[in-house]
């Protein structure tokens, strides 16, 4: 079974969205372990910076 280009695009977009959500959740859990406090907006901005780098 072959995957269409459209479905490949959808899969790639879904992967980025899920990765972004997991990154934000990880930051919210891990940052306090290192004494770092960030507001939700800051977490979202940091996550976007990393998505832009990858």
C-alpha positions in Angstrom: 0.0 0.0 0.0 1.4 3.4 -1.0 0.9 6.6 0.9 -0.2 9.6 -1.0 1.8 12.9 -0.9 -1.2 14.5 0.9 -1.2 11.9 3.6 2.6 12.2 4.0 2.1 15.9 4.6 -0.7 15.3 7.1 1.5 12.8 8.9 4.4 15.2 9.0 2.2 18.1 10.4 0.7 15.8 13.0 4.2 14.6 14.1 5.3 18.2 14.6 2.2 19.1 16.6 2.5 16.1 18.8 6.3 16.7 19.3 5.5 20.4 20.2 2.9 19.3 22.8 5.3 16.8 24.3 8.1 19.3 24.4 5.9 21.8 26.3 4.7 19.1 28.8 8.3 18.1 29.3 9.5 21.6 30.0 6.6 22.2 32.5 7.7 19.1 34.4 11.5 19.3 34.1 12.2 23.1 34.5 11.2 23.2 38.2 13.7 20.3 38.9 16.4 22.8 37.9 15.0 25.7 39.7 13.7 27.4 36.5 10.3 29.1 36.6 8.6 30.0 33.4 5.1 31.2 32.6 3.0 29.2 30.1 3.6 31.8 27.4 7.4 31.5 27.9 7.1 27.7 27.6 5.2 28.1 24.4 7.8 30.5 23.0 10.7 28.2 24.0 9.0 25.3 22.3 8.5 27.3 19.1 12.2 28.3 19.1 13.1 24.6 19.2 10.6 23.7 16.5 12.1 26.4 14.4 15.6 24.9 14.9 14.6 21.4 13.9 
